[in-house]
Amino acid sequence: MTTLRMHQRDSHSAVSGIKHYFTVFDGPLALIVFLILSVGIVSVYSAGIDFPGRIESHMRNILIAFVVMWIAAIVPPQTLMRFAVPVYVLGVGLLVAVAVFGIIKKGSRRWIDIGVVIQPSEIMKIAVPLMLAWFFQKREGMVRWPDFMVATVLLMIPVGLIIRQPDLGTSLLVLGSGFFVIFLAGLPWKVIIGLGAAGAASLPVVWTMMLHDYQRNRVLTLIDPTSDPLGKGFHIIQSTIAIGSGGITGKGWLNGTQSHLEFIPERTTDFVFAVFSEEFGLVGNAVLLVLYLLLIGRGLLIAANAPTVFSRLLAGALTLMLFTYAFVNMGMVSGILPVVGVPLPFVSYGGTAFVTLGLGIGILMSIQRHRKLIQT
């Protein structure tokens, strides 16, 4: 009888131990991410059916992102604060290293080999809001105009280095993630309106002096993709055809003609939304949009209930970054935004981007979990 009790006690301890490791996950957030990942697996399988090993690589990326998410969910926000400055400095240092001796692919110098090939600009999607949230936490209750100026400099250093690679899509995402922190820290609306007006006034200068030829061509192609239907306009034309041909309910899984006849370029990565739209139609798109809205809503709720300035700013910026990812990708695939190479969160095939997204979700879970611990 005593042996039986000991066995039951040991079994209960083992179950409690396993349960402890999974309680780090925020239930609603984990469920939403799981459902979006399921959409991604179905879409990548269909889009990559002609690419041997693509779905296996996708599942491996999901597993790595899951591990990163789990680790990030365990780390307390206070520990994240201590790493904010070192991670930011390391990221900027790697961007400088990329500019000096980075690897060139397709005319861009975005990668560096440090034993493994990495894209340091992806790190800055997390490092920049982390750094700026730390910066404003240190100035809690006494933020002044000079602080916003310093924050802007901290933001523009990595953005400028990423633009030089050139990588317009990632630079816009990093710019957005940092701007969201500055905005949530209390940047007045009149300043935002002024910056918007100044940005609009500077467009002629940006167009003639800062944009590369291929970037200008993307904007012109957006305005009239039929001007070069077999060249620069091919991407947008084929993706919009795929979305439109899906109709209300779609053509069915694995039955998309635009994707399987190879009319859609980059169909497992940037344009996977076109594959999903063709096969699942307007109904499928509505379900996916609802899932993203739930994801963003849950993230904003976590941010609103966060106990510190640091965690509130970081959670808000990461959530709005996810919104930017989804909005820009769907916009460019639908032909209402220029093609800038932004993946669809948790749906597009990718390596570094998947890890970055997993890290961001893990940080949100950490903020929610440790808020509960503090309240308890």
PyMOL commands that set and color helices and strands:
alter all, ss='L'
color gray80, all
select helices_A, chain A and resi 2-22+27-47+54-74+77-101+120-138+145-163+168-184+189-201+203-210+213-223+225-227+234-245+257-260+272-304+309-334+352-375
alter helices_A, ss='H'
color red, helices_A
select strands_A, chain A and resi 103-105+108-113+117-118
alter strands_A, ss='S'
color yellow, strands_A
deselect
rebuild
show_as cartoon
